[in-house]
Amino acid sequence: MTDNDPRRARILATARDVFAEQGFRRAEVKTIAQRAGVGKATIYRFFPSKDALLLTVVEENLTAIRDLVLGELLNGAPPLQRLENVCRAVARFLECERDFSRLLIQEAGEFLGPIQQRYLRLVEDNLPVADAFFNELRNDGYFVALSTRDTILMMVNLLVGTTYTWVLTGEGRLEHQAVSYMEVLVRGLRAGDA
């Protein structure tokens, strides 16, 4: 069984939906298996436990977000436009993958350690690209007071908080809210502006 097996993708998508609907603890592997159209044993051939299944859902979605971010950072537009494009792309992803957003918020407390490890590993692995990008912004007078890592963490915290409120209230468009808040943050961190 490989990562390219279509059953694996179906299991992950179904698990995300079931975990979001029922919560991780209440969700049963047999429900995921029935909805995915596979046997329970097939799930355990791909994933050694229900915990591993949840963490794989999170990791694959975080990887998809990382790929969106890298695509926007490397597209050649002016730096501030790329930053806005990143914000929009991630917000659209989280909006389209509302079940993933809900799942991440619901289960973050119990699985904080493993989720945080995966997230921080992605940040560290991609820090050289991010550093080159933020150096461009620093040359334009933005984000001069923070290291690249701290800037990323601040922006992610802003987006996570915005997503949390959006998931809880269901109000408005996440993309619009995220971009508006990011614009305020960028203006507030411009060197020399009063």
N, C-alpha and C positions, 0 to 999 in steps of 0.2 A: 504494500500500500504506500502510495506516494502522496506528497503534498499537492500534486496536480490531479489527483483522483476527484472526479466531480462529486462523489459522495461526501468527501471531506468538506468541500465548500458548502454543500447543502446542509450538512450537520452544523457548521459554524453559523450560517445565517439563521437557521432554525433555533439554535441554542441562544443566540443573541435575542431573538424575538421572545422566546419562552422565558428566559431569565428576566427580561425587561417587564414582561406581563406579570409574572408570578413572583418575582424575586428569586435570588439564587437559592436560598435555603428551601423554599417551597417547591421549586421546579424539580421535576423528576426526569431522570435520564430516559425512562421509558416513554414519556411524553415527547421528548425531543426526538427519539427514535421513530415514533409513530408519525409525527408531523414531517420528518425528513424522509420518510419512506425507506428506512433502513432498520436492521435489527439492532437491538441494544448491544450485542456483542461487537457489531461493526463499529459503533462509537468507541468502545473500549480498545479496539485494535488501533484506532487513530490517536486516542487520548487516554492516558492511563487512569484518569480520575475526572470527576465532575469539576474539581478545582482547576485541573489542567485545561479542561475545555474552556472554562471561563477566562483563564489567563491567556489562552490562545486567541480567543475572540478579541480581547483587549489588545494584545500585541499586534495582531494583524490589522486592526483598525488604526492603531497608533502608527504603524508602518505606512499605511495608506495616507495618513495625514502628513507624515514626514515626506513622502514622495510628492504630495501636492505642494508642500512648502518649498522643497528643493527646486521643483519645476518653476515656481514663480520667482524664486530668488535668482535663478540663473537665466531668466528670459531676456535680459538686456534693456529693459525699460529703466527710466530714472529710478534711483533708490527709493524715494518716497512712494512712487507709484507701485513698485514691487512690494513694498511693505503693505500698502493697502490691498494689493492683489492677494498677498498671503492671507491677510485677515479675512477677506471675502471668500477665498477658496476654502479655508478651514471652517468658517461659519456655515458656508453652503453644505459642506460635507456633514457637519454635525446636525444641520437642519434636515438634510435628506436621510441621515442615519439616526433619526430621533430615538429609535430603540437603543442604539449604542450609547447615545448621550444619556438616556435615562438609566441604562445599565451601569454606566461608569459612575454616575452620581449615587445610585442606590447602593452599589457594592464597594465603593471606594473605601469606606471605613474599615470593613472587615478584611479587605485585600490590599490595604494601603501599601504595605511593605513591598510585596511582589509587583504591584502596578507601578509604584514609584521607582523601583529598580529598573523596570523595563523602560519607563519614560526617561529616566536620567541616563541610561545607557544610550538611548537614541540621541539625546542632546549631546552627550560627550562624543559620540561617534561622528556627529555632523558639525562639531564646533569649528573646525577650520573653515568650512563654507560660510557659516554664520559670522565668524570673525571677519572674513573678507567683506561680507555684505555690510556689517555694522561699521567697519572702518570707512566705507564709502559714506555712510550717514554721518559719521563723526567728522569727516572732512567738510561736510556741509553744515556742521555745528549742532548736530543732533546726537543725543545719547552719550555725551562726552563724560558724564559723571559716573557712568556705570561700566563694569566689565561686560563683555558680550554674554557670558553665562548669566550674570545677574539681570541683564536686559531681557534675555529670553525668558527667564523665570518670571519676571515681572509681567511680561506680555502674556505668557501662558496663564498666570494667575488671573489676570484681567479677563481673558477669554473663558477660563473655567468658571469664574464667578458669574459672568454674563450668561453662560450656558446653563448654569445651575438655576439662576432666576428664571430664565426662559423655559426650562423644562418644568419647573414648579408652577409657573403661572400660565404657561401656554400662550402668552400674549406677544403680539408683534412678530416681526421677522428677526431672527437671530443675526442674520447678515447685517441688517441695518443697525441694530443695537451695537454689535461688535465693532463695526467700522466707526460709528459715532464716538464710542468710548476710546478707541485707539487714536482717533484724531485729537481728542482732548489730551490724551497722554503724550502724543508726539509734540503738540504745541507747548505743553507744560515742560517738556524736557529739552527744549531748544536753547542752546547756549546764547546768552546775551539778550534774550527777550525779557522784557519786564512785565 
